[in-house]
Amino acid sequence: MIMADAAPDLDRFLHAIADPTRRRILHALKEKGGNSIGKETGLCAGDIEERVKLSQPTVSHHMRILEKANVVEAKREGHWRWYRRNEKLIAEMMRELKIEL
């Protein structure tokens, strides 16, 4: 059985990945390279907008949800905000889900 304190994290995680648009964003973040300045990992909001064909406000909305659930990590570099998947948390939540089900 899942520990009581892990359940809210799992609920938040499942809510964050339940939306097909957010799963498309996570898939885009999984790809290596291909961002606007040649970094190996991570995408800025503009890169995400281009890849998933969404407007900036829509991307911002979805990124807030993913970031609040800790599914993505954000780092500010100059004027840009770079996003990458939190692979450690994703793996942990997958283990918790297997235990729960």
N, C-alpha and C positions, 0 to 999 in steps of 0.2 A: 504494500500500500504506500502511496505517496505521503511524504511527510507533510504535515499541515501547512508549514511555512512555504513549501515549494508549490502548493496548489495555486495560489494567486499568480505566481510567475508563469505557470503552465497555462492558466486561463488567459492571461495577457498575451502570451506567445500565440496561442491558438486563435485568439481574436485577430491578432496582427496578420497572421498568415492565411486567415479564412478568405480574405478578399482576393479575387483573381488578379486584380491590378497590382496589388502588393507582391503577389507571387511572381508576376512578370518583372517587377522591379528587382526582386531578390535574384531572379535568374540573370538579369542584366548585370547585377553586381558580382555575380559568380564568374563571369567571363574575365579572362586575363587580358590586360592591355586594352587598346582601342579607345582610351579616353582622349580628351581633347589636347592633353599636353604630353602624352606618351608615358605616363606613370604605369608601373606594372599592375598595381591594384588600386581599386577605388574609382569612383566616378563623382563628378560634381553634378549639381542639379541640372545644369544645361545638358550634360551628357545623358542623364537619365531621361530628360524630356525628349531628346532626339531618339533614343533607343525605344522608348515605349510609346512614343507619339502622344504625349499628354501636355497640357498647358502647365506653365510654371506654378500657378496656384494649386492645381490638382496634385502635382508632384510634391509640393511643399506639404500639403495635407497628409498625403500618404507617408511621407518621410517622417513627419512628426509622430504618427502612430507607430511606425517601425522603430523609431528612436526611443520613444517612451517605453516600448516593450523590450528594449535593449537588443533587438534583433539586428539592428545596424548601429554602427559607431560613426560619429561625425567628428571631423577635425577641421578647424578653421585654418586656412593658409592664405594669408593676405585677404583679398576680397572674396575668396572662394571657400566654399564649405564642401569638403570631401567626405563621401560616404563609402563605407565598406561593410560587408557582412560580419557579424559577430559569430564566427564559426564555432568558437568554444561554447557559447550559449546555445546555438542551434543543436549541436551534438548533445549537450546536456538535456535539453528539452526533449529530444528524440528518445533518449534513454528513459526519461521520466514518463513519457507517453507509453512506452512499451511496458513499464511497470504498472502504470495506471490501467491499461487495457488488458 
